Amino acid sequence: MLRIDRLAKRFGGYQALAGVDLAVEPGSVHAVIGPNGAGKTTLFNVITGILAPTAGAVSLEGRDITGWRADRVTRAGIARTFQQVRLFRGMSALENVMVGRHARTRGGFGAALIRPPFRERGEEAETRRRARELLERVGLAARAGTSGGDLTLVEQRRLEVARALASDPRLLLLDEPAGGMTPVEVEDLNQLIRKICETGVTVLLVEHHMRLVMRVSDAVTVLDAGRVIASGSPDTVRRDPRVIAAYLGRDA
């Protein structure tokens, strides 16, 4: 689904990514873990076109998307959430998801929110239907009319997932979705991620919650100081001496 070859990103004299190789299999949950400053979010930003790489290549289903703009990456089939929630706080939950749908509509961003000309009303109705369906999937159907800023942090994170799914991605990038969640909420997230995969969406996950990572992931890649130090099944990675020394600790 996704292949990354020798990816590098430098900010002046700081090497954030240094020759990263990564392969994500279709239909899988692939986690990227590592200590703070390892380059995980930078990796996401390069994949999604927010940052241009210094060197290396990114390909989606065999198609080179290296250096593409973020909007073009989205149309190609990649969507993401953010470590710090980024919602339209004054818009309702429903409107937030409708905005996420604009990459798949003829009318674009504005048509996701206002009634377009008569010839496009069928598309607007479909956008609303799809948005309600996605709110139902993430457990927010009853909060459709609530402003994004009035939702709890956990609800906001779920809303970001729904908004990302609105663009019909084949690959979904989740950046620390379990932040601030209780154990029960993390288990709900585990089930939600698995349900997303069952719909045919591949998931690339950055997460510090190791219990979630080890339960939900099919494969794990570990970054340290911008380099891959281990990659494999969760069971293999958690026993790797380099990973224990760099990140997990002896009690992991």
N, C-alpha and C positions, 0 to 999 in steps of 0.2 A: 504493500500500500504506500508506504513512505520509505524513501532511502536517502540517507545523508552520507556524503563522502567527503572526508577530510575538511570538514567545515571549520572555518576559523573566523573569529571576530576580534578586532583590536580597537581599543579606545586610546589613542595616543600611545603611551608606553605600556598600557595595561592590556594583557592578553586574556580576554574573557573566555574565548573558546579557542582550543588549540588542536586542530586535526581530529575533530569528532566524527566517528563513524557510527551509524545507527540504521537498523532495518526494522521496520514495524510491519508485522504480518497482517493481512486482511482479517477482520473479524475478531481481533485480539484486543486485550487491554495491556498496554505496554507502559510501565512506569519508569520515570526518570527521577532518581533520588540523588542526594548528596548534601553536604553541609552548606550553610549559608555562604554565598559567594562562589559556589561551584560552577555557575554558568547556566543554570537550569532555565531561568526566565529569559536570559539572553538567547538561549537556544530556541525557545518558543517565539521570541520576537523576530528572529531571523527566518524561521520557518513560515511565519504568517505575514512577512513583508513589512513589518514595522521597522526593522533594521535591515540594511543590506550587508551581506557577508563580506569579510575581507578576502576570503578565499574559500574554495570548496564548492560543493553543489548540493542542491535539494531537488529531489524528483518525487512526483506524486503519480503513482500507477504508471511508472516508466516515462512520464512527461517532465522535462526539465522546467522547474518553476523558480530557479535561482534568481533572486533579485526582483521578482515581480512585486508590483504595488499590492498593498493589503486588500483593496477591493477586488483586484483580479484574482488573488489567491482565494478569497472567499467564493467567488464565482466558480473557481476550479474545483471546489469541494472541500475546503478546510474552514472550520470555524473554531472559535476559542472562547474561554472565559478568562478572567483576570484574577490575580492574587488579591488585589484591592478592587472590590466590587465597583463596576462602572455601569450604572444604570441612569436612565433619564428619570430623576427622582420626582419631578413634577408630573410625569405621565403615569397613567394607570398601568397595572401589570399587563393587561391586555394590549395596551398601546405599545409598551416596551417590546413585547413579542412580535407585534405587527411590524415594528421598525426592523426587527431582525429578518423579516421576510422580504425586504425590499430588493435584495440581490436576485430574487427569483421572480420579480414582477416586472412587467413592461413599463409601468409608470414610475418606478424607482422609489426613492426615499419618501417623497411627499405623498405619493399615492398610497403608501402604507398607512397614512394617518388621516387624510382628507378624502372626501368623496370625489373621485375623478369624473371625467365626462361619462355620459350615458353608456358609451360603447365599452367602458372598462368596469362597469358596476359589478359584473359577474366576477371579475378578478378580485375586486375589493371584498365581495362576500366570501370568496374562497379564502382570502387572506385572514379574515376574521374567524372563519370556521377552523382553519388550521391553527391559529393562535390559541383558540379555546381548547382545542384538542391537546396541544402541547402543555398548556397550563394544567389540564387534567392529568397528563402523564407525570408531571413533577409534583403533583399534590397541591396545586394552587388554584384550582377551579373556583373555589369559594372566595378567592381574593382577587378575582379578575378586575374589579372596579377600584381596588385600593391603589393609591399612589405608591410608586416604587420606594420613595423615601419613608413611607409609613410602615413598611414591612420589616419584620425582624431580620437580623443578619442572615440567619439560616434560610429564611424565605427569599431574601435577596439573592443568595447564592443559587438557589433553585431556579429563580427567575432568570438569572444569567444563563443557566443551562438551557432553559426553554427558549430564550432568545437566540442562543447559538444554534439550536436545533432547527429553528425556523428557516434557516437558509438551506436546509436539506443537505447537510454535509455528509461526505463519506468518511471523513476523518475529523474527530472532535478532540481538541486540546483542552484539558482541564488543568488550570493552574491553582493548586492548593485548594480544592473545593471543600475540604473538611475543616478548614480554619474556623475556630470558634464553636465547633459542634460538640455536643455531649456524646457519650458512647452510644446511646440509643439513636441519635441523629446520624452518627457515622454509619451505623448498621443500615439505616434507611438509605443512606447515600450508596453504600455497597450494593444494595439491591437495585437502586436506580441505575447505576452504571452498568450492571449486568443486563438490565432490561433494555438499555440503550443499545448494547452490543447485539442483543437478540433481534433488533430491528435492522441489522446489517451495517451499523455504524462502528467503525474502528475507533478506539480511544487511546490517546497518548496522555498520560497523567503525570503531573509533577505533584508530589505530596510528601509531607514530613510525617504524616500519621502512619507509622510502620505497620500497625496491625491491619489497617485498611489496605495498604500496599501489598502485604503478604497474602491477604485473603482474596483480593479482587484481581490481581495481576496474573497474566499468563507469562510475561517476561519482564525483567527489570534491568535497566542500565544505570550504572552508578558513575556520576561525575565527581571529580575532585580537582579544583583549580583549573577548570576548563578542559580537562582531559577525561576520557573514558578509562576507568580503572577496573571495571568488571561489567559483564553482561551475561544474562542467562536466565534460568528459571528462578523464581523467588527463593526456593530452597537452596539452590546452588549459590546464589549471591549472598544470602545471609550467613553462609559458612566460609566465604572467601576471606582469608586473613587480611588482605588489603582493605576490604570494605569495613571489617571490624575495626581496624586501626584508624581508618580515616573518618568513619561516620557512625556505625551502629553501636560500637562499644561491646564489651565482653558479655553483657547481659541480654543482648538482643536475641 
